[in-house]
């Protein structure tokens, strides 16, 4: 049986996040503590994967962006675990009768190496969103030593999500 999906039953959103490197010994990526000789400068835990994903989810429904929902001026979010932000965004879209169908995230950096940690990131994100593991893709690329990521000054991520009406 083929299910016909109308354009009104799906929404697509994209998100982007970037953080400069600073002091520290790890970065949070997709809810995973990844060892690195630097940390990130951020109000929360600076998880670019989850921040880009949140922005994509919010954008798909024209609900603003992560900064509107979790402003850096609000001390409640200082040092916040970005998984909390992700679960809140899931709740927001559920209130509008939507769910994540799938998500595709690309991390942009020279280091740390993302590939070895991608399976754990996928598991965490799939669990937090309540979707099948094959609905989450995590990949990485370098910027061929160009720009701020290429010079090792920071890390970025972009995400695309498909929301499906419940």
C-alpha positions in Angstrom: 0.0 0.0 0.0 1.4 3.4 -1.0 0.7 6.3 1.4 0.1 9.6 -0.4 1.6 12.5 1.5 0.4 16.0 0.8 2.7 19.0 1.0 0.6 20.1 4.0 1.7 16.9 5.8 5.4 17.6 5.8 7.7 20.5 6.7 11.4 20.9 6.1 13.7 23.0 8.3 17.4 23.7 8.2 19.7 24.9 11.0 23.2 26.1 11.5 25.4 26.6 14.6 29.0 27.6 15.2 31.1 28.0 18.3 34.7 29.2 18.7 37.1 27.0 20.5 38.3 28.1 24.0 39.7 26.5 27.1 38.7 22.9 27.9 39.4 19.3 27.2 36.3 18.2 25.3 33.5 19.3 23.1 29.9 18.1 23.3 28.6 16.8 19.9 25.2 15.2 19.6 25.1 14.6 23.3 28.4 12.9 23.4 31.5 14.2 25.3 34.2 14.1 22.7 37.8 14.4 23.9 39.6 17.4 22.4 42.4 19.7 23.4 40.0 22.6 23.4 36.5 23.3 24.6 34.0 25.8 23.1 33.0 29.2 24.1 29.2 29.1 24.7 26.5 30.0 27.2 25.2 26.4 27.3 27.3 23.3 26.7 27.9 24.5 23.1 26.8 21.3 21.4 26.7 22.6 17.7 25.0 19.4 16.5 22.1 19.7 18.8 21.8 23.5 18.4 21.7 23.2 14.6 19.1 20.4 15.0 17.0 22.5 17.3 17.1 25.4 14.9 16.0 23.2 12.0 13.1 21.8 14.0 12.0 25.2 15.1 12.5 26.7 11.6 10.4 24.0 10.0 7.3 25.3 11.9 8.3 29.0 11.8 8.7 28.9 15.6 11.7 31.2 15.7 15.2 30.1 16.5 17.1 28.6 19.4 18.2 32.0 20.7 14.6 33.1 21.1 13.6 30.0 23.1 16.9 29.7 25.1 18.4 33.2 25.2 22.0 33.6 26.3 20.8 36.5 28.5 18.8 34.0 30.6 20.9 32.5 33.3 18.6 29.4 33.4 20.4 28.2 30.3 24.0 28.8 31.5 25.9 25.6 31.1 22.7 23.8 30.1 22.8 20.3 28.7 21.7 20.7 25.0 19.8 17.5 25.2 17.3 19.3 27.4 17.0 21.9 24.7 16.4 19.2 22.1 13.8 17.5 24.1 12.0 20.8 24.7 12.0 21.5 20.9 10.5 18.0 20.4 7.8 18.9 22.9 7.2 22.3 21.1 6.6 20.6 17.7 4.5 17.9 19.3 2.2 20.6 20.7 1.5 21.5 17.1 0.9 17.8 16.1 4.2 17.3 14.3 7.1 14.8 14.8 10.6 14.4 13.3 10.6 12.0 10.4 14.3 12.2 9.8 17.3 14.4 10.4 20.6 14.8 8.6 23.5 16.7 10.4 26.9 17.6 9.1 29.7 18.7 11.5 32.3 21.0 9.9 35.7 20.9 11.5 39.3 19.8 11.0 39.4 18.2 14.5 38.2 16.5 16.6 37.4 13.4 14.5 33.7 12.9 14.5 33.3 9.6 12.7 34.2 7.4 15.7 31.5 9.1 17.8 28.8 9.3 15.2 27.1 6.0 16.1 26.7 7.1 19.8 25.4 10.5 18.6 22.8 8.9 16.4 21.6 6.6 19.3 21.3 9.6 21.7 19.4 11.8 19.2 17.1 9.0 18.0 16.2 8.2 21.6 15.7 11.8 22.6 13.4 12.4 19.5 11.7 9.0 19.9 12.4 7.9 16.3 14.2 5.0 14.7 18.0 5.0 14.5 17.8 5.0 10.7 16.0 8.4 10.9 19.2 10.1 12.1 22.3 10.7 10.0 25.5 12.2 11.4 28.4 13.0 9.1 31.5 15.2 9.1 33.6 17.2 6.7 36.5 19.4 6.9 36.7 22.8 5.2 40.1 21.9 3.6 41.9 24.2 6.0 40.0 27.2 4.8 38.2 29.7 7.0 37.8 29.6 10.8 37.1 25.9 10.9 40.0 25.2 8.7 42.3 27.2 10.9 41.1 25.3 13.9 39.4 28.3 15.5 36.0 26.7 15.9 33.5 24.1 15.0 30.2 24.3 13.0 27.2 22.1 12.2 24.3 22.3 9.8 21.2 20.2 10.0 18.1 19.5 7.9 15.0 17.9 9.3 11.8 16.6 7.8 8.8 17.0 10.1 5.7 14.8 9.5 2.2 15.7 10.7 1.1 13.2 13.4 
